[in-house]
Amino acid sequence: MKAKIHITLKSGVLDPQGKAVEHALAALGFGGVDSVRQGKYIEVDLAESNPETARSKIDAMCRQLLANTVIENYAFDLVE
Amino acid sequence: MKAKIHITLKSGVLDPQGKAVEHALAALGFGGVDSVRQGKYIEVDLAESNPETARSKIDAMCRQLLANTVIENYAFDLVE
């Protein structure tokens, strides 16, 4: 079972990496870009076939290691 | 219109960041993790209402700046 995890900065938290990308896009001539936010995308392969167990494991991983819940939100989908 | 872009390493390309996460999860006592791959997730807000134009713009952004197509794949979805 595979988990696809998205970790994004909470709104209101400054995103200098996103700002840098925004300015680089403008410098390359891409107009009409209102905002860019950069986050992380993590794929975890789990040897776990029960979706409920997998869900609670991934949730614990996000809280304990993958996301800094003070400034980041996380969300994940499980796929077979 | 918002683009949700996923940038992932091509298979076969070493992912030291993913390996570090994998080892950290093991050290925290999370068993049964077969592999971890880390990528990037970028949200771009575009002032563009035509989906076709937006799609080609985002594709150009990915090729020219956001993804290193030698070692990375990219994929994106457009949402209103």
N, CA and C atoms of all chains as a GROMACS GRO file, in nm:
protein
  480
    1MET      N    1   0.083  -0.120   0.000
    1MET     CA    2   0.000   0.000   0.000
    1MET      C    3   0.087   0.126   0.000
    2LYS      N    4   0.050   0.220  -0.083
    2LYS     CA    5   0.133   0.340  -0.098
    2LYS      C    6   0.058   0.463  -0.048
    3ALA      N    7   0.129   0.548   0.027
    3ALA     CA    8   0.069   0.672   0.074
    3ALA      C    9   0.132   0.789  -0.001
    4LYS      N   10   0.048   0.878  -0.052
    4LYS     CA   11   0.094   0.999  -0.119
    4LYS      C   12   0.066   1.116  -0.026
    5ILE      N   13   0.172   1.173   0.029
    5ILE     CA   14   0.158   1.273   0.134
    5ILE      C   15   0.194   1.411   0.080
    6HIS      N   16   0.107   1.507   0.106
    6HIS     CA   17   0.134   1.647   0.070
    6HIS      C   18   0.156   1.727   0.197
    7ILE      N   19   0.265   1.799   0.204
    7ILE     CA   20   0.291   1.884   0.319
    7ILE      C   21   0.303   2.028   0.269
    8THR      N   22   0.216   2.114   0.318
    8THR     CA   23   0.214   2.252   0.270
    8THR      C   24   0.226   2.348   0.388
    9LEU      N   25   0.280   2.463   0.363
    9LEU     CA   26   0.287   2.566   0.466
    9LEU      C   27   0.147   2.618   0.496
   10LYS      N   28   0.120   2.643   0.624
   10LYS     CA   29  -0.009   2.702   0.660
   10LYS      C   30  -0.020   2.841   0.599
   11SER      N   31  -0.143   2.884   0.569
   11SER     CA   32  -0.156   3.017   0.512
   11SER      C   33  -0.116   3.118   0.619
   12GLY      N   34  -0.048   3.222   0.577
   12GLY     CA   35   0.003   3.321   0.672
   12GLY      C   36   0.149   3.300   0.704
   13VAL      N   37   0.199   3.178   0.681
   13VAL     CA   38   0.341   3.151   0.704
   13VAL      C   39   0.419   3.194   0.579
   14LEU      N   40   0.523   3.272   0.598
   14LEU     CA   41   0.603   3.320   0.485
   14LEU      C   42   0.666   3.203   0.410
   15ASP      N   43   0.671   3.214   0.277
   15ASP     CA   44   0.726   3.107   0.194
   15ASP      C   45   0.833   3.166   0.102
   16PRO      N   46   0.956   3.184   0.153
   16PRO     CA   47   1.061   3.246   0.072
   16PRO      C   48   1.096   3.166  -0.053
   17GLN      N   49   1.086   3.033  -0.044
   17GLN     CA   50   1.115   2.948  -0.159
   17GLN      C   51   1.013   2.973  -0.270
   18GLY      N   52   0.886   2.982  -0.230
   18GLY     CA   53   0.781   3.012  -0.327
   18GLY      C   54   0.801   3.149  -0.390
   19LYS      N   55   0.840   3.247  -0.308
   19LYS     CA   56   0.864   3.383  -0.358
   19LYS      C   57   0.978   3.383  -0.459
   20ALA      N   58   1.082   3.305  -0.429
   20ALA     CA   59   1.197   3.298  -0.521
   20ALA      C   60   1.153   3.242  -0.656
   21VAL      N   61   1.070   3.137  -0.652
   21VAL     CA   62   1.020   3.078  -0.777
   21VAL      C   63   0.935   3.180  -0.852
   22GLU      N   64   0.852   3.253  -0.778
   22GLU     CA   65   0.765   3.354  -0.839
   22GLU      C   66   0.849   3.459  -0.913
   23HIS      N   67   0.955   3.507  -0.847
   23HIS     CA   68   1.040   3.608  -0.911
   23HIS      C   69   1.116   3.549  -1.030
   24ALA      N   70   1.159   3.424  -1.018
   24ALA     CA   71   1.231   3.361  -1.129
   24ALA      C   72   1.138   3.345  -1.249
   25LEU      N   73   1.012   3.310  -1.224
   25LEU     CA   74   0.916   3.296  -1.334
   25LEU      C   75   0.895   3.432  -1.402
   26ALA      N   76   0.884   3.538  -1.321
   26ALA     CA   77   0.867   3.672  -1.378
   26ALA      C   78   0.990   3.710  -1.461
   27ALA      N   79   1.109   3.676  -1.410
   27ALA     CA   80   1.232   3.710  -1.482
   27ALA      C   81   1.241   3.634  -1.615
   28LEU      N   82   1.179   3.515  -1.620
   28LEU     CA   83   1.179   3.436  -1.744
   28LEU      C   84   1.071   3.481  -1.842
   29GLY      N   85   0.991   3.580  -1.800
   29GLY     CA   86   0.888   3.634  -1.889
   29GLY      C   87   0.751   3.572  -1.874
   30PHE      N   88   0.731   3.490  -1.771
   30PHE     CA   89   0.598   3.433  -1.747
   30PHE      C   90   0.514   3.534  -1.668
   31GLY      N   91   0.421   3.599  -1.736
   31GLY     CA   92   0.336   3.698  -1.668
   31GLY      C   93   0.215   3.631  -1.608
   32GLY      N   94   0.139   3.707  -1.533
   32GLY     CA   95   0.010   3.660  -1.482
   32GLY      C   96   0.020   3.555  -1.374
   33VAL      N   97   0.136   3.548  -1.307
   33VAL     CA   98   0.149   3.454  -1.195
   33VAL      C   99   0.116   3.530  -1.066
   34ASP      N  100   0.006   3.493  -1.003
   34ASP     CA  101  -0.038   3.566  -0.884
   34ASP      C  102   0.038   3.523  -0.759
   35SER      N  103   0.058   3.394  -0.742
   35SER     CA  104   0.135   3.351  -0.626
   35SER      C  105   0.185   3.209  -0.647
   36VAL      N  106   0.294   3.177  -0.579
   36VAL     CA  107   0.351   3.043  -0.584
   36VAL      C  108   0.376   2.999  -0.440
   37ARG      N  109   0.332   2.879  -0.408
   37ARG     CA  110   0.361   2.823  -0.275
   37ARG      C  111   0.428   2.689  -0.298
   38GLN      N  112   0.537   2.667  -0.228
   38GLN     CA  113   0.606   2.540  -0.246
   38GLN      C  114   0.592   2.451  -0.124
   39GLY      N  115   0.563   2.326  -0.147
   39GLY     CA  116   0.551   2.231  -0.038
   39GLY      C  117   0.630   2.105  -0.069
   40LYS      N  118   0.605   2.002   0.009
   40LYS     CA  119   0.676   1.876  -0.010
   40LYS      C  120   0.576   1.768  -0.050
   41TYR      N  121   0.627   1.672  -0.125
   41TYR     CA  122   0.546   1.559  -0.168
   41TYR      C  123   0.625   1.433  -0.136
   42ILE      N  124   0.568   1.346  -0.056
   42ILE     CA  125   0.641   1.227  -0.013
   42ILE      C  126   0.558   1.103  -0.044
   43GLU      N  127   0.621   1.005  -0.105
   43GLU     CA  128   0.555   0.876  -0.129
   43GLU      C  129   0.614   0.772  -0.036
   44VAL      N  130   0.530   0.707   0.041
   44VAL     CA  131   0.576   0.603   0.134
   44VAL      C  132   0.513   0.470   0.094
   45ASP      N  133   0.598   0.371   0.070
   45ASP     CA  134   0.550   0.235   0.043
   45ASP      C  135   0.542   0.159   0.174
   46LEU      N  136   0.423   0.114   0.209
   46LEU     CA  137   0.404   0.045   0.336
   46LEU      C  138   0.370  -0.101   0.313
   47ALA      N  139   0.432  -0.190   0.392
   47ALA     CA  140   0.397  -0.332   0.389
   47ALA      C  141   0.280  -0.352   0.485
   48GLU      N  142   0.165  -0.303   0.446
   48GLU     CA  143   0.048  -0.304   0.534
   48GLU      C  144  -0.075  -0.309   0.444
   49SER      N  145  -0.158  -0.411   0.460
   49SER     CA  146  -0.270  -0.423   0.367
   49SER      C  147  -0.400  -0.369   0.424
   50ASN      N  148  -0.407  -0.349   0.556
   50ASN     CA  149  -0.528  -0.295   0.616
   50ASN      C  150  -0.529  -0.143   0.606
   51PRO      N  151  -0.625  -0.085   0.533
   51PRO     CA  152  -0.625   0.061   0.512
   51PRO      C  153  -0.635   0.140   0.643
   52GLU      N  154  -0.710   0.088   0.741
   52GLU     CA  155  -0.726   0.160   0.867
   52GLU      C  156  -0.594   0.171   0.942
   53THR      N  157  -0.523   0.057   0.950
   53THR     CA  158  -0.392   0.056   1.018
   53THR      C  159  -0.294   0.145   0.944
   54ALA      N  160  -0.294   0.133   0.810
   54ALA     CA  161  -0.203   0.214   0.729
   54ALA      C  162  -0.230   0.362   0.753
   55ARG      N  163  -0.359   0.397   0.756
   55ARG     CA  164  -0.398   0.537   0.775
   55ARG      C  165  -0.346   0.591   0.908
   56SER      N  166  -0.361   0.513   1.014
   56SER     CA  167  -0.318   0.563   1.145
   56SER      C  168  -0.166   0.567   1.155
   57LYS      N  169  -0.098   0.472   1.088
   57LYS     CA  170   0.048   0.474   1.086
   57LYS      C  171   0.101   0.599   1.015
   58ILE      N  172   0.044   0.625   0.896
   58ILE     CA  173   0.090   0.740   0.817
   58ILE      C  174   0.062   0.870   0.893
   59ASP      N  175  -0.054   0.875   0.958
   59ASP     CA  176  -0.088   0.994   1.035
   59ASP      C  177   0.016   1.017   1.145
   60ALA      N  178   0.054   0.910   1.214
   60ALA     CA  179   0.156   0.921   1.320
   60ALA      C  180   0.291   0.965   1.264
   61MET      N  181   0.328   0.909   1.146
   61MET     CA  182   0.454   0.948   1.082
   61MET      C  183   0.455   1.097   1.050
   62CYS      N  184   0.341   1.148   0.998
   62CYS     CA  185   0.333   1.289   0.962
   62CYS      C  186   0.348   1.376   1.086
   63ARG      N  187   0.278   1.338   1.194
   63ARG     CA  188   0.282   1.420   1.314
   63ARG      C  189   0.419   1.417   1.381
   64GLN      N  190   0.483   1.299   1.380
   64GLN     CA  191   0.608   1.284   1.454
   64GLN      C  192   0.733   1.324   1.376
   65LEU      N  193   0.728   1.311   1.245
   65LEU     CA  194   0.852   1.336   1.170
   65LEU      C  195   0.833   1.423   1.046
   66LEU      N  196   0.735   1.388   0.962
   66LEU     CA  197   0.735   1.445   0.828
   66LEU      C  198   0.692   1.591   0.823
   67ALA      N  199   0.593   1.626   0.905
   67ALA     CA  200   0.543   1.765   0.902
   67ALA      C  201   0.574   1.836   1.032
   68ASN      N  202   0.603   1.962   1.024
   68ASN     CA  203   0.613   2.047   1.142
   68ASN      C  204   0.475   2.111   1.160
   69THR      N  205   0.395   2.053   1.248
   69THR     CA  206   0.254   2.094   1.254
   69THR      C  207   0.233   2.234   1.311
   70VAL      N  208   0.340   2.296   1.359
   70VAL     CA  209   0.326   2.436   1.401
   70VAL      C  210   0.304   2.526   1.279
   71ILE      N  211   0.377   2.496   1.172
   71ILE     CA  212   0.370   2.584   1.054
   71ILE      C  213   0.321   2.512   0.928
   72GLU      N  214   0.304   2.380   0.935
   72GLU     CA  215   0.267   2.306   0.814
   72GLU      C  216   0.139   2.224   0.832
   73ASN      N  217   0.066   2.212   0.723
   73ASN     CA  218  -0.047   2.119   0.717
   73ASN      C  219  -0.003   1.996   0.640
   74TYR      N  220  -0.067   1.883   0.670
   74TYR     CA  221  -0.040   1.766   0.588
   74TYR      C  222  -0.172   1.699   0.548
   75ALA      N  223  -0.166   1.629   0.436
   75ALA     CA  224  -0.281   1.553   0.388
   75ALA      C  225  -0.224   1.434   0.312
   76PHE      N  226  -0.298   1.323   0.313
   76PHE     CA  227  -0.246   1.208   0.238
   76PHE      C  228  -0.359   1.124   0.180
   77ASP      N  229  -0.326   1.055   0.072
   77ASP     CA  230  -0.416   0.958   0.010
   77ASP      C  231  -0.347   0.823   0.012
   78LEU      N  232  -0.426   0.720   0.031
   78LEU     CA  233  -0.372   0.584   0.022
   78LEU      C  234  -0.414   0.524  -0.111
   79VAL      N  235  -0.317   0.459  -0.179
   79VAL     CA  236  -0.351   0.386  -0.300
   79VAL      C  237  -0.298   0.244  -0.288
   80GLU      N  238  -0.363   0.152  -0.358
   80GLU     CA  239  -0.321   0.011  -0.350
   80GLU      C  240  -0.185  -0.009  -0.415
   81MET      N  241  -0.712   3.064  -1.180
   81MET     CA  242  -0.692   2.921  -1.202
   81MET      C  243  -0.565   2.876  -1.130
   82LYS      N  244  -0.576   2.764  -1.062
   82LYS     CA  245  -0.462   2.717  -0.982
   82LYS      C  246  -0.406   2.587  -1.039
   83ALA      N  247  -0.272   2.577  -1.044
   83ALA     CA  248  -0.208   2.454  -1.090
   83ALA      C  249  -0.142   2.386  -0.971
   84LYS      N  250  -0.167   2.256  -0.957
   84LYS     CA  251  -0.102   2.177  -0.854
   84LYS      C  252   0.000   2.088  -0.923
   85ILE      N  253   0.127   2.119  -0.899
   85ILE     CA  254   0.235   2.054  -0.972
   85ILE      C  255   0.311   1.956  -0.882
   86HIS      N  256   0.330   1.835  -0.931
   86HIS     CA  257   0.410   1.736  -0.860
   86HIS      C  258   0.538   1.712  -0.936
   87ILE      N  259   0.651   1.724  -0.868
   87ILE     CA  260   0.779   1.696  -0.931
   87ILE      C  261   0.844   1.582  -0.855
   88THR      N  262   0.870   1.473  -0.924
   88THR     CA  263   0.926   1.355  -0.859
   88THR      C  264   1.052   1.311  -0.931
   89LEU      N  265   1.142   1.247  -0.858
   89LEU     CA  266   1.263   1.193  -0.920
   89LEU      C  267   1.225   1.075  -1.009
   90LYS      N  268   1.292   1.065  -1.124
   90LYS     CA  269   1.269   0.948  -1.209
   90LYS      C  270   1.315   0.824  -1.136
   91SER      N  271   1.251   0.712  -1.170
   91SER     CA  272   1.292   0.588  -1.104
   91SER      C  273   1.432   0.554  -1.150
   92GLY      N  274   1.514   0.507  -1.057
   92GLY     CA  275   1.654   0.479  -1.090
   92GLY      C  276   1.746   0.589  -1.041
   93VAL      N  277   1.690   0.710  -1.021
   93VAL     CA  278   1.771   0.819  -0.968
   93VAL      C  279   1.777   0.806  -0.816
   94LEU      N  280   1.897   0.812  -0.760
   94LEU     CA  281   1.912   0.799  -0.615
   94LEU      C  282   1.840   0.914  -0.543
   95ASP      N  283   1.779   0.882  -0.429
   95ASP     CA  284   1.704   0.982  -0.352
   95ASP      C  285   1.755   0.982  -0.207
   96PRO      N  286   1.866   1.051  -0.182
   96PRO     CA  287   1.924   1.049  -0.046
   96PRO      C  288   1.830   1.107   0.059
   97GLN      N  289   1.750   1.207   0.019
   97GLN     CA  290   1.655   1.268   0.112
   97GLN      C  291   1.549   1.165   0.155
   98GLY      N  292   1.499   1.090   0.057
   98GLY     CA  293   1.403   0.985   0.087
   98GLY      C  294   1.463   0.877   0.176
   99LYS      N  295   1.589   0.842   0.147
   99LYS     CA  296   1.658   0.741   0.229
   99LYS      C  297   1.672   0.789   0.373
  100ALA      N  298   1.704   0.916   0.390
  100ALA     CA  299   1.720   0.973   0.525
  100ALA      C  300   1.587   0.964   0.601
  101VAL      N  301   1.477   0.995   0.532
  101VAL     CA  302   1.345   0.987   0.596
  101VAL      C  303   1.315   0.842   0.633
  102GLU      N  304   1.348   0.750   0.542
  102GLU     CA  305   1.325   0.607   0.565
  102GLU      C  306   1.399   0.561   0.691
  103HIS      N  307   1.525   0.601   0.705
  103HIS     CA  308   1.603   0.561   0.822
  103HIS      C  309   1.550   0.627   0.949
  104ALA      N  310   1.507   0.752   0.938
  104ALA     CA  311   1.453   0.822   1.055
  104ALA      C  312   1.324   0.755   1.101
  105LEU      N  313   1.241   0.712   1.005
  105LEU     CA  314   1.116   0.643   1.042
  105LEU      C  315   1.149   0.512   1.114
  106ALA      N  316   1.248   0.439   1.062
  106ALA     CA  317   1.288   0.314   1.127
  106ALA      C  318   1.338   0.342   1.268
  107ALA      N  319   1.418   0.448   1.285
  107ALA     CA  320   1.473   0.482   1.416
  107ALA      C  321   1.363   0.521   1.514
  108LEU      N  322   1.253   0.573   1.462
  108LEU     CA  323   1.139   0.611   1.547
  108LEU      C  324   1.049   0.491   1.578
  109GLY      N  325   1.081   0.375   1.520
  109GLY     CA  326   1.004   0.255   1.551
  109GLY      C  327   0.894   0.223   1.453
  110PHE      N  328   0.889   0.296   1.340
  110PHE     CA  329   0.788   0.263   1.239
  110PHE      C  330   0.841   0.152   1.150
  111GLY      N  331   0.789   0.031   1.169
  111GLY     CA  332   0.832  -0.082   1.088
  111GLY      C  333   0.750  -0.092   0.960
  112GLY      N  334   0.790  -0.182   0.873
  112GLY     CA  335   0.711  -0.211   0.753
  112GLY      C  336   0.713  -0.102   0.648
  113VAL      N  337   0.815  -0.013   0.654
  113VAL     CA  338   0.826   0.089   0.550
  113VAL      C  339   0.920   0.037   0.442
  114ASP      N  340   0.866   0.012   0.323
  114ASP     CA  341   0.947  -0.047   0.217
  114ASP      C  342   1.034   0.055   0.147
  115SER      N  343   0.978   0.172   0.117
  115SER     CA  344   1.060   0.275   0.054
  115SER      C  345   0.994   0.411   0.071
  116VAL      N  346   1.076   0.513   0.066
  116VAL     CA  347   1.027   0.651   0.074
  116VAL      C  348   1.093   0.729  -0.039
  117ARG      N  349   1.012   0.801  -0.114
  117ARG     CA  350   1.066   0.889  -0.219
  117ARG      C  351   1.013   1.029  -0.192
  118GLN      N  352   1.104   1.127  -0.196
  118GLN     CA  353   1.059   1.263  -0.169
  118GLN      C  354   1.063   1.348  -0.295
  119GLY      N  355   0.958   1.423  -0.315
  119GLY     CA  356   0.952   1.512  -0.430
  119GLY      C  357   0.907   1.650  -0.389
  120LYS      N  358   0.872   1.730  -0.487
  120LYS     CA  359   0.827   1.866  -0.458
  120LYS      C  360   0.682   1.882  -0.500
  121TYR      N  361   0.615   1.972  -0.430
  121TYR     CA  362   0.476   2.003  -0.462
  121TYR      C  363   0.466   2.154  -0.471
  122ILE      N  364   0.423   2.204  -0.584
  122ILE     CA  365   0.418   2.349  -0.605
  122ILE      C  366   0.277   2.390  -0.649
  123GLU      N  367   0.223   2.491  -0.583
  123GLU     CA  368   0.094   2.547  -0.625
  123GLU      C  369   0.118   2.682  -0.689
  124VAL      N  370   0.069   2.697  -0.812
  124VAL     CA  371   0.084   2.824  -0.883
  124VAL      C  372  -0.054   2.881  -0.911
  125ASP      N  373  -0.076   3.004  -0.865
  125ASP     CA  374  -0.200   3.075  -0.897
  125ASP      C  375  -0.179   3.156  -1.024
  126LEU      N  376  -0.259   3.127  -1.125
  126LEU     CA  377  -0.244   3.194  -1.254
  126LEU      C  378  -0.364   3.284  -1.281
  127ALA      N  379  -0.336   3.404  -1.331
  127ALA     CA  380  -0.444   3.493  -1.375
  127ALA      C  381  -0.476   3.458  -1.520
  128GLU      N  382  -0.536   3.343  -1.541
  128GLU     CA  383  -0.559   3.291  -1.677
  128GLU      C  384  -0.683   3.204  -1.668
  129SER      N  385  -0.785   3.237  -1.748
  129SER     CA  386  -0.909   3.160  -1.733
  129SER      C  387  -0.923   3.051  -1.837
  130ASN      N  388  -0.845   3.059  -1.945
  130ASN     CA  389  -0.853   2.957  -2.050
  130ASN      C  390  -0.768   2.836  -2.011
  131PRO      N  391  -0.831   2.719  -1.990
  131PRO     CA  392  -0.755   2.601  -1.944
  131PRO      C  393  -0.644   2.560  -2.041
  132GLU      N  394  -0.668   2.573  -2.173
  132GLU     CA  395  -0.566   2.532  -2.271
  132GLU      C  396  -0.441   2.618  -2.259
  133THR      N  397  -0.462   2.752  -2.249
  133THR     CA  398  -0.349   2.845  -2.237
  133THR      C  399  -0.276   2.819  -2.106
  134ALA      N  400  -0.354   2.801  -1.998
  134ALA     CA  401  -0.295   2.777  -1.866
  134ALA      C  402  -0.210   2.651  -1.870
  135ARG      N  403  -0.264   2.547  -1.934
  135ARG     CA  404  -0.193   2.419  -1.942
  135ARG      C  405  -0.059   2.435  -2.014
  136SER      N  406  -0.059   2.508  -2.125
  136SER     CA  407   0.066   2.520  -2.200
  136SER      C  408   0.165   2.610  -2.124
  137LYS      N  409   0.114   2.712  -2.054
  137LYS     CA  410   0.201   2.797  -1.974
  137LYS      C  411   0.268   2.717  -1.862
  138ILE      N  412   0.188   2.639  -1.790
  138ILE     CA  413   0.242   2.562  -1.677
  138ILE      C  414   0.343   2.459  -1.728
  139ASP      N  415   0.310   2.399  -1.843
  139ASP     CA  416   0.403   2.302  -1.900
  139ASP      C  417   0.538   2.368  -1.931
  140ALA      N  418   0.534   2.489  -1.988
  140ALA     CA  419   0.658   2.560  -2.019
  140ALA      C  420   0.733   2.596  -1.891
  141MET      N  421   0.660   2.637  -1.787
  141MET     CA  422   0.724   2.669  -1.658
  141MET      C  423   0.797   2.549  -1.602
  142CYS      N  424   0.731   2.433  -1.610
  142CYS     CA  425   0.792   2.311  -1.558
  142CYS      C  426   0.919   2.277  -1.633
  143ARG      N  427   0.912   2.286  -1.766
  143ARG     CA  428   1.027   2.248  -1.848
  143ARG      C  429   1.143   2.345  -1.830
  144GLN      N  430   1.111   2.475  -1.819
  144GLN     CA  431   1.217   2.577  -1.816
  144GLN      C  432   1.273   2.603  -1.678
  145LEU      N  433   1.192   2.585  -1.573
  145LEU     CA  434   1.241   2.625  -1.440
  145LEU      C  435   1.215   2.522  -1.331
  146LEU      N  436   1.092   2.474  -1.323
  146LEU     CA  437   1.053   2.403  -1.200
  146LEU      C  438   1.113   2.263  -1.190
  147ALA      N  439   1.117   2.192  -1.303
  147ALA     CA  440   1.168   2.055  -1.299
  147ALA      C  441   1.298   2.044  -1.377
  148ASN      N  442   1.387   1.962  -1.328
  148ASN     CA  443   1.507   1.926  -1.404
  148ASN      C  444   1.473   1.798  -1.478
  149THR      N  445   1.437   1.812  -1.607
  149THR     CA  446   1.380   1.698  -1.678
  149THR      C  447   1.481   1.587  -1.708
  150VAL      N  448   1.608   1.612  -1.678
  150VAL     CA  449   1.707   1.504  -1.693
  150VAL      C  450   1.682   1.398  -1.586
  151ILE      N  451   1.651   1.443  -1.464
  151ILE     CA  452   1.636   1.347  -1.354
  151ILE      C  453   1.496   1.348  -1.291
  152GLU      N  454   1.411   1.442  -1.332
  152GLU     CA  455   1.281   1.453  -1.267
  152GLU      C  456   1.165   1.443  -1.366
  153ASN      N  457   1.055   1.387  -1.319
  153ASN     CA  458   0.929   1.390  -1.392
  153ASN      C  459   0.839   1.497  -1.332
  154TYR      N  460   0.751   1.552  -1.413
  154TYR     CA  461   0.653   1.644  -1.355
  154TYR      C  462   0.513   1.609  -1.405
  155ALA      N  463   0.415   1.644  -1.323
  155ALA     CA  464   0.276   1.624  -1.360
  155ALA      C  465   0.198   1.735  -1.292
  156PHE      N  466   0.089   1.778  -1.353
  156PHE     CA  467   0.011   1.883  -1.287
  156PHE      C  468  -0.138   1.869  -1.316
  157ASP      N  469  -0.216   1.921  -1.224
  157ASP     CA  470  -0.361   1.931  -1.241
  157ASP      C  471  -0.399   2.077  -1.233
  158LEU      N  472  -0.501   2.114  -1.310
  158LEU     CA  473  -0.553   2.250  -1.302
  158LEU      C  474  -0.685   2.247  -1.227
  159VAL      N  475  -0.702   2.340  -1.133
  159VAL     CA  476  -0.831   2.353  -1.066
  159VAL      C  477  -0.876   2.498  -1.075
  160GLU      N  478  -1.007   2.518  -1.070
  160GLU     CA  479  -1.061   2.655  -1.082
  160GLU      C  480  -1.025   2.738  -0.960
   0.00000   0.00000   0.00000
